[in-house]
Amino acid sequence: MTGEFLEESTRSGIVIRVNLKKGNYLLFKNNKPIPNPRSQKNSIIHNLSHIIFLGMDFDLSLNPLDKIGFYPVKNNQLHIPFHVKGLSDIRHVKFPAYVESEILPAVVSHFKSFNPGAVPRTITGYQYFITSDDIEREMLVRIKIQFPKSRVIVFRQERDISVEAVSEEVKLPSDVRAVDLLKHDDVGELSKNPIFSARVYLRNLDLPRLNSIPYKFKLDGQDAENIKTILDIVLRKASENADIKRQEPELRLLRDFLELLTPFVSFEIQKVEQFFDKGLPEIETLDKIQKVLISQKRFLIEAGETKNITFFDNALSMLQPLLPEDSV
């Protein structure tokens, strides 16, 4: 075991090896890795679950907070214990366990307010937010915007929480608009989220700010895809909305630019090479891609994420000969 890995063994001889930096783990039985049945490619990598409790009602003194814990598996469910103020018995959140092991790792966090703040950077797996039922609907919407891939589950005091059977999973309702959330002073981290910002700028048809997103925000491939999807939805309304119709050409230009940009911010080497091998876009578009890559490289440097800096360097070196000498 090193400082980057944590190992635990079960009574049946399964070895669990957690990668603390990447937020995933491997399972070994008889020195052979156990594949992840949820992976389409039969991967042996398993993602950590991150369970985040929100609110004053919860007592998580049974759990090691913000670090790896190993929790029991019973009846093919991972059991996360917790207390609720005013109740004497121990309650559990139960998650489906997809491999046969007596214990599995997970990370538990607790925020006494309903604002989850920053989650540990090392955790990249599945996020589940557990909240008491007095949370306001608007805050649920904020969480779903800030953490679009998470599940938000409202706890009812009369029973345990079984994620497989839960009916309170919160989805972003159609009647709550992202722009409405800007009326509040505590929007905070949401305004730093490129997806949230794209929704707001589109709602206001603020095209200068919308076009600035690739330069102002650190993007990954999923961010670019999500913004592209939002643009597609808006563009479908052009025939019935005069304001959108007027801006349709510029919106389509941004949508097409994001499609060109996606392989670069997804670090898809083969697709980037194909980009240079086929008919290239006009010089203005190539110049925009160059400027975005310079911005994205800076964001990686500022975040201390050095892994993909070389990728951007190589892409920029391929772009440079195609552009005028005075281009930045």
N, C-alpha and C positions, 0 to 999 in steps of 0.2 A: 504493500500500500504506500502511495506517495501523497503529497499534499493536494494533488489534483484528483485523487481517487479515494473512494471509501468502500470497504468490502465488509460483507456480513454473510454468515453461513446459517442455513436452516437446519433443523433436526434431521430432515430427510436427505441432507447432503447437497442442497442447491446452494451455489455461491452467487451472491448478488454483488456486482461491481458497478458502483455509481461513479459517473464522470461528473464531478462537482462543477467544472467549468462549463460544460455543454448542457447540463440539465437532462441527462438521459442515463440509462443503465443497461447492463448486459446481465443475462442469467446463464449459468452453466450447471449442467447436471452430468455427472460422469465425465467431466472435462469437455463436454460438448455444449456449444451455445444453444439456448432455447429460442426459436424464432418467435417473432411478434405476429400473432395471428391476425392483427388488425392491419398489417402491412401488405399491400398488394404485391410487393416484390419479395416477400418472405424474408424481410430484414430481421436481423438479430438485435436491432436497437430498439429499446423501449423508452418512451418519453415519461418523465416524471409527471405525476399529478401535483398541482399546486392548489391547495384549498385555502381560500381567504375568507375569514369571518369578518363581518362588518356590523358594528353596533355594540352598545354597552351591555346588552342582555347576555352575552356569551362569556364564559369563563374557560380559558384554554390552558389552565395551569397543568393539565395532564400532558401537554404536548411540548416538545422542544420547538420553539417558535423560530421561523425564518431559517431553519436549517433542516438537513435530512433527518427524517425519523423513519423507523421501520414499524409498520403497523400490521396487526393480525388479519389474515384472510379466513373468513368463515362462510361456508355455503357459496363459494365462488364470488364473494364480495369482500372488498377491502373496507375495513371498519376504522373510521376516524372518530375517536371519542371526544366528547366535550360536555361541559356543564352549562346549564341555563340558570340564571339567577332566579331564585324563588322555587326551584325544583331540586329535589334531593338526589334523584337518580341520574345515572350517567346516560347521556344520549349519544347517538352515533350517526355520522354520515356514512352511507354505504355506497361504494362505487363498484361497478362490475370489475372482476378480476379475470383477465383473459389468459392467465397461465396458472398452472397448478403449483402453488408455493404457499408455505405456511405464513410467510410475511412478505410484504412488498414495501418499497420506499415511497415516500411522499413528503411534500413540504407543506407545513401549515403556518399561516400568518393570521394576525388579528389586528384590526384597526378599530378603535373604540368609536370613531365617527363613521358615518356612512360613506366617506370619501376614502377610496382605497390608497390614494397617494402613489408612491413608487413601490413596485414589487421588486424582489431581489433580481438583479441582472442575470444571474446564472441560470435562472429558471426559464426554460423555453418550451416546456411541455403544455399539458392541458390545464386551463385555469377554470376554477369553479368558485363563484362568489356565493357565500351563504349569508343571508341577511334576515333580520327579524322583520315581522310583518308590519311594523310601524314606519318603515322606510317610505318616503314620498315617491310617487310614481316618476316624477321628474328626475330624481337621482338614479332610479333604475335605468332610465333612458341614457343618462350621462355615462353610466358604467358600460352600457352596451356600445355606445359610440367610442369610448376610449379603449375598450377591450372587445372588439367585434367578434373574436373567435372564442370568447369565453361563454360559460353558462352561468346565469344568475338564478339562484334558487331561494325562494322565500320559505323560511322555517315556520312551521305551525307547531305550537307547543305540545299538542296532544299526541305527537308521534315522532319516530325517528325519520331521517331523510333517506330515502332510497332513490338514487339518481335514475335508475332504470324506470321507475314507476312514477317519478315526480311529474306533477301536472302544472307546477308553478313556474316553469322555465319562462323567463321574460324575453320577449322579442321586441324589437324597436317598433312601436306602434306608428301607423301611418298618420295619425292625427297630431303627432308631436313633431315639430320642425326643429332642425338643428339651429336655425337662425334665432328661434325663440329663446334658446338657452343663453344667447349672448346678451340678453337683457339683464342678466345677473352678474354681479361683480366677481363672483368666485368661480368663473369659468376656468381659470388657471390652466392646468395641463391640457385641457381639451383644445385650447387655442393653438397649442403646439403640435397637434395631431393633423397630418396632412389630409386625411380622409374627412375629418370634421371640418377643417377649413375649406376644403373643396365644396362641401355641402353648403356652407354659409355663403361663400363667394358666388356659387351658382344660383342660390336662392335670390341673391341681390343682383345677379348678372354683372358682377364686378370682374370684368375680364382682365384688366391689368393685374389684379391680385391673383386671379386664377392662373394666369400664365406664369406668374412668378413662383408658383409652388415648387417646381423642380429645382429652383435655385435657392429657395429659402428653407426647405425641409429635407432631412435625410430620408431618402426613399428606398424601399426594396421593391422587388418585382411584384409582390402582392399589393403593395400600395398603388403602384402604377396601374395594375389590373383593376383594382377597386375604383379608382378615379375614372378610368376609362369606362367602366360599367355605369357609373353615375352619369357620365356625359351621354352615353347611349340612351339612358332612360329619359334624360332631358331632351335630347334631340328628337325622340319619338313624339314629343309634344309640340314640335315646331309648327305643324300644320294647324294647330288649334290655339296657338299662343303667339300673338303678334310680336311681343318683346323678344321671345326666343327666336322667332323667324328672322328678325332683323340681325340677330347675332349668330345665326346658324353657320355662316361660312367660317367665322373665327373659331367657333366651338368645334367644328369639324376639323379644322387645322390642328387644334390642340389635341383632339382625340387621336388623330393620325400620328402626331408627333409622339404621344405617349406610347403608341404601338411600336414605333421605331425604337423608342428609348428602353422599353421593357427588357429586352435581352441584355442590355448593358447593366442595368441595376439589378438584374437577376443573376448576373455573373455566369451567363450561359455562353461558354466559349465557342461552341459549335455554331450557334445562331449568330453570334457577333461576326465570326469568320464568314458566314453566308451573307451577312449584311454587306461586307466589303467585296464579296465576289459577284454579287448581282448588280443590277443597275442602281447606282447611287442617287439619292435625292439631290436637290439643288444645293448650291454652296451655302445659302442662308440657313438651311436646315442642318447641314453638317456643322456649321459654326455654332448653332444653338446646342447641338449635342455635345460639342467640345466644351462649351461653357458650363453645361450641366454637369459633365463628368468632372470638371475641375472643382465645382462646388461640392459634389458628392465625395470626391477624394478628401477635400478639406474636412467634411463632416466626420469621415472615418478617422482621420488623424486626431481631430478634437475629442472623439469618443474613445481613442486608444485602441481602435479596432484595426490592426495592421494587416490582418489576413488577406484582404482583397485589394490593398493599395496597389500591388503590382499589376493586378488585372486592369485597373484604371490607367496605370502608366502605359501598359502595352496598348490599350485601346486608343489612348491619346497619341501615342507614337504612330499608330496607323492612320489616324485622322489628319495629323499635321501636314503630311505631304500633299493632301488634297485641298488645303486651304491656302489663301493668300499669306504671304510672309508676315504681314502686319497683324494677322489675327492673333487673339489672345489665347 
